[in-house]
Amino acid sequence: MTHKRSITSIAVFDRALKRLKKPFPKVTHEVAKLSAQLEDGELMGDRIPNTPHELYKVRLPNPDAQKGKSGGFRVVYYLK
């Protein structure tokens, strides 16, 4: 049984996302997909070792640049 998680972003993330929306309009769609997966209980990306919290880093593709995940966006999130 998986349970829904609550996703909260911090102000610095919101500001960075707003800046990225202009040159890369599809970034919000990729972040929304990631948020939905996290809310559904999936753990995306790789856990960052040697940290006191459950930190994860995940790469999101950038469909506007057409370079795959390596040319995409990086998101770091943690579980509370």
Beta strands, then each sheet from edge to edge (+ up, - down):
strand 1: 46-47
strand 2: 54-60
strand 3: 73-79
sheet 1: 1+ 2- 3+
end
